Amino acid sequence: MSLQVSELRVHYRTLRGDVRALDGMSFELKDGEILGLVGESGCGKSTLGKSLIRMDGRMRHVGGRVVLDGRELPISDDRAMNEVRFKEVSLIPQYAMSALNPTRKIRKMVGELLRSRGAEPDTAELERRMDQVGLPREVLDRYPIELSGGMKQRMVMVISTLLDPSLLIADEVTSALDVSTQKAVARALLGFRESGYVRSMIFVTHDIALTHHIADTIMVMYAGRLAEKAPADVIVKAPRHPYTKLLLDALPEVGVRYAERRLEGIAGSPPSLLNPPAGCRFRDRCPVAGDECAEDPPVVALAPDHHVACWKA
Ligand SMILES: Nc1ncnc2c1ncn2[C@@H]1O[C@H](COP(=O)(O)OP(=O)(O)OP(=O)(O)O)[C@@H](O)[C@H]1O
């Protein structure tokens, strides 16, 4: 078992009170698995990714455990997490393209970063990995500003995985890229797993179609909680949570014109996480909600690898 997250609760402190961004998330990730993490904006995807590697000053670990490869991660202790970052867990951040230091040429920056982690740069290995993602070697002697968005993205991917982390979190790594570059980045991520540069991966995205291509499993979140988790094909072809069904129905179809079929979103909006209501958080928007939904839904295992948090599943 690679990653076990149990009852994870992470809040943000605000002047109006605590925002319960993760409110009891539990899931597992097997060794070698790619997990696609999807859900509406604000449901807590980035918070989950960040809390596995670096909590910012406003985040508070309120409860729950994270165990990676049999070892509990000290997620609330920033200094202790230094031992783990890059080496065991690594993150490609949401705005990776602006993560590169603009004042350093890439070669110098990579050297500084590795030394700060107690490792020596291995140029041959670095170049091998750059070849794998189609980056020319001259890139090492350029400043970030001299690279295209897709090149910067791939360079950040190479740097984030240089120490062969067990778990890689890729947060919206394809959202600012054109479709063919998105595919190249997705292929590169799969290549990294095949080459053993990373073992398991959490791929955070809004793009269910792309996730379906690369993820083994898809986890759908809603308002700080798990809604459904299943093999990627099951989520796309036979979803059981009403939210997952509506999320898939809201996807545009290529070749269908607006005049022929209106593109429907999901009516309503998620509850505030400042003071979320009791019971199922989706019930105000759910077409099949009943009285029982006023209680928190149990997470039901419909199959060993298919979990749904819904009374009606
Ligand atoms: N620094 C912060 N202070 C207070 N609340 C925050 C902070 N960062 C995030 N939140 C809140 O926490 C919740 C989860 O946010 P998060 O960014 O994890 O969602 P997300 O699913 O990744 O969204 P997106 O897809 O838009 O990136 C949201 O309600 C958000 O408003």
The ligand as an SDF file (V2000), in Angstrom:
LIG
                    3D

 31 33  0  0  0  0  0  0  0  0999 V2000
   -5.9230   30.6780    1.8580 N   0  0  0  0  0  0  0  0  0  0  0  0
   -7.2020   30.3830    2.0190 C   0  0  0  0  0  0  0  0  0  0  0  0
   -7.9340   31.0040    2.9680 N   0  0  0  0  0  0  0  0  0  0  0  0
   -9.2400   30.6950    3.1570 C   0  0  0  0  0  0  0  0  0  0  0  0
   -9.9220   29.8010    2.4280 N   0  0  0  0  0  0  0  0  0  0  0  0
   -9.2410   29.1660    1.4510 C   0  0  0  0  0  0  0  0  0  0  0  0
   -7.8500   29.4140    1.1890 C   0  0  0  0  0  0  0  0  0  0  0  0
   -7.4540   28.6300    0.1430 N   0  0  0  0  0  0  0  0  0  0  0  0
   -8.5450   27.9170   -0.2100 C   0  0  0  0  0  0  0  0  0  0  0  0
   -9.6080   28.2330    0.5600 N   0  0  0  0  0  0  0  0  0  0  0  0
  -10.9710   27.6580    0.5000 C   0  0  0  0  0  0  0  0  0  0  0  0
  -10.8510   26.2640    0.6930 O   0  0  0  0  0  0  0  0  0  0  0  0
  -11.7320   25.5690   -0.1560 C   0  0  0  0  0  0  0  0  0  0  0  0
  -10.9530   24.5740   -1.0100 C   0  0  0  0  0  0  0  0  0  0  0  0
  -10.0850   25.2970   -1.8910 O   0  0  0  0  0  0  0  0  0  0  0  0
   -9.1250   24.5660   -2.9240 P   0  0  0  0  0  0  0  0  0  0  0  0
   -8.2560   25.6010   -3.5550 O   0  0  0  0  0  0  0  0  0  0  0  0
   -8.4760   23.4170   -2.2580 O   0  0  0  0  0  0  0  0  0  0  0  0
  -10.1740   24.0090   -3.9870 O   0  0  0  0  0  0  0  0  0  0  0  0
   -9.9220   23.4100   -5.4420 P   0  0  0  0  0  0  0  0  0  0  0  0
  -10.8970   22.2850   -5.5730 O   0  0  0  0  0  0  0  0  0  0  0  0
   -8.4870   23.0790   -5.6230 O   0  0  0  0  0  0  0  0  0  0  0  0
  -10.3270   24.6120   -6.3730 O   0  0  0  0  0  0  0  0  0  0  0  0
   -9.7660   24.9800   -7.8410 P   0  0  0  0  0  0  0  0  0  0  0  0
  -10.2010   23.8680   -8.7180 O   0  0  0  0  0  0  0  0  0  0  0  0
  -10.4740   26.2800   -8.1390 O   0  0  0  0  0  0  0  0  0  0  0  0
   -8.2750   25.1070   -7.7150 O   0  0  0  0  0  0  0  0  0  0  0  0
  -12.5000   26.6230   -0.9540 C   0  0  0  0  0  0  0  0  0  0  0  0
  -13.7200   26.8600   -0.2930 O   0  0  0  0  0  0  0  0  0  0  0  0
  -11.5990   27.8310   -0.8630 C   0  0  0  0  0  0  0  0  0  0  0  0
  -12.3650   29.0180   -0.9180 O   0  0  0  0  0  0  0  0  0  0  0  0
  1  2  1  0
  2  3  1  0
  2  7  2  0
  3  4  2  0
  4  5  1  0
  5  6  2  0
  6  7  1  0
  6 10  1  0
  7  8  1  0
  8  9  2  0
  9 10  1  0
 10 11  1  0
 11 12  1  0
 11 30  1  0
 12 13  1  0
 13 14  1  0
 13 28  1  0
 14 15  1  0
 15 16  1  0
 16 17  2  0
 16 18  1  0
 16 19  1  0
 19 20  1  0
 20 21  2  0
 20 22  1  0
 20 23  1  0
 23 24  1  0
 24 25  2  0
 24 26  1  0
 24 27  1  0
 28 29  1  0
 28 30  1  0
 30 31  1  0
M  END
$$$$
